[in-house]
Amino acid sequence: TVNSATMTVDDKNIVLGSGAANDAAADGGGITLESGDGNKTWNWVDATDAWTSSEHIHVGDNKQLKIGTGQDLKLYHDGGHSYIQNNNGILHIRGQGTGVRIQKNDGERMIYAIPDGAVELYYDNTLRFATNSGGVTVAGNCNVQGGGITMQDTYGYYAGTSNDLSILHNATNSVIKNITGDLEFQEHTSSGNIIFKTTT
């Protein structure tokens, strides 16, 4: 027992639980800081095979949590931005249960990945794009810039609840097909014309 406000130890290494036969015997070993608000501990827990802290661990700005023999994974904050930096292999983000979410601090969704299900993209907490078993669903307008929409033979554009209108190329011919009501060609302005012509 050392009754001192400050203890100075010249040795570079402190050994706890000297002579413990194995990890189970060392279980519970560590450091305890007594406090009237509850003890603060850093202990070895054999059941989890890990060092366990009873409190938060605070790493200051520009100080990194380095993981891996070659410091392959680093977590840090530089005073302005936060980083997850992977320097080797693939960075895997894994989740079980109901999925993986990327969201704001207030819980507003940005990206939601559901196991064996959809991947959803949100704009201002509103679902705009989601994958499904047959392809994707877009909620809202699709604004294509700097390119176009390309479809392979036999795949086309469909409109209407029951795919009433289809436009596609069947590998031989281009087909515009309407199966409900009339197929109308309308000019937006009264001075315009609807022109059908072949290329020259």
N, C-alpha and C positions, 0 to 999 in steps of 0.2 A: 504494500500500500504506500503510495506516494501522496502526501498531503502538501501540495504546492500549487500556487496559482499558475506558475510557468515551470515546465520541465524541459531541460535541454539534454538531448542525447547525442553524443558525438558519433556513435556508430551509424553507418549508412543504411543498415538494414535491421529491421525489427522482426523477430521471429515470434509468432503466436502459436500456441498449442504445440509446443515442442514435444516431439515423440509420438504424435498421433499416428496410429497404425495405418489408417486409410482415410479416405474422404468422409466416410460415415462417422469416424471418430472425431474428425475435425468439424463436423456439422455444428453450426451456430457460432463458430469462432469469428472474431472480428473486432470492431471498435464501437463503443457505445459512448455517446455524449449525453450525460444526464441533464434533463431540463424539466422544470415544473410544468411546462406545457406538453410534456411527453418526450421520452428519450429518442434521440436520433441515432440510428444504427447503420453500420455497414458490415454485413455478415455474409459468411459462406453458408449456403443452403444446399445440402447434399441432394435433396429430393429434386431440385431443379438444375443441379450441376452448374450453379452460377453464383456470383457475388450479387447480393441484393441490398439496395439502399432503401431505407424507410422514407427518404425525402427526395425532393427534386434534385436534379443535377444541372447546374447552371454553367454553361460554357460561354465566355464573353465574346464580344465582337472580334472577328479575325482569328479566333481560336477554333481549331477543328477537332471534331470527333473522327479519328482515323481508324478504319476497320480493314483488316486483311494484312497478311505478312508484308506485302509491298505497299501498304497504305492505299489499296486499290479503291476503296470507297471512303469519301469524305463528306461530312455534314458540317455546314458552318454558315455563319451570317457575317457579312462584311461591313455591317453598320448601315447598309442601305437595302441590301437584297439577301435572300436566303438561297442556299445552293445544296443540291444533292449531286455530287460529282463522282462519276464512275470512270475509272481509268483502265479497266481490264474486263474483257468479256462483255456480257449483256447485262444490263440493269433490269432485273425482273421486279415488277410490283405485283404481288400476289394477294389474293383475298378469297376467303370462303364465306359461308353464310349467305347474306343477301347481296353481296357485291362490293365493288370498289367505287368510291365517290371522290371527285375533286370538287371542292366547294369553298365558298367564302366563309369567313369566320362566323357569320350570322346563320350559316347553314344553307344559304342559297346555292342551288345546284349549278354546276358548270358542265361536268362530265359524269356519267353514271354507267358503269359496266356491270352487267348482271350475269352471274355464272350460268352457262348453258342458255343464255338469252341475249337480249338486246344490248347494244352500246348506244347510249343516248347523248346527244349534244344539246346544250341549252343556251339560249340567249336571254339574259336578264331573268333567269329562273323560269323561262318558258321553253318547253320542249320544241325543238325545231327539226331535228334529224335523228332518226333511229334505225338501226339495222333490225331485220326480222328474218324469219326462216325462208322467205321468198325473195329477199333483196333489201330494200331500204324504204322508209317512209319519210317524206318531207312535209312538214307542217308550215306552210307559208310559201312565199315566192322563191323560185330558184333562179338566181341572177348569174348567168354565165358570162364571164369576161375573158377576153384574150384567147378564145377558142370556140368550140362547139360541142354538141352532143353527138357522139358516134355510136351507132347500133349495128351489130352484125346481122347477116342474113337471117331472116325469119323472126328477128326480134324487132319490135317497133314501138311506136307511141300509141297509147290507148287513152281515151277520154270517155267519161260517163261512168255512172255507178256500175253498170253491167258491161263495161268496155264497149259501149255502143259505137264508138268511132275508133278506127285503127288506121295507122299509116305505117307501112313497112315495105321492105324489099324481100321477096321470097326466093332470092338467089337467081331468079330469071327476070322477073318483072317487079315494078314498083306498084303498090296497091294502096288505094284509099278506099276503105270499106266502111259503110254506114249500115247499121242493122235496126235502127229505131228512128221513126219519123223521116223527115226530108233531109237531104244533104244540100245545104245552102252555101252559096258563095256570095258574100256581101262586101260591097265597097263602103269604106267608112265615110267618105265624103261624096256629096252629090256630083261633084265635077270629075270624079275619078272614073277609071274603067277597070274592068276585070279582063285580063288579056291571057290567052292560052297560046303559047307558041313553042315551036321546036327550036333547038339550037342550030346555028348555021356554021 
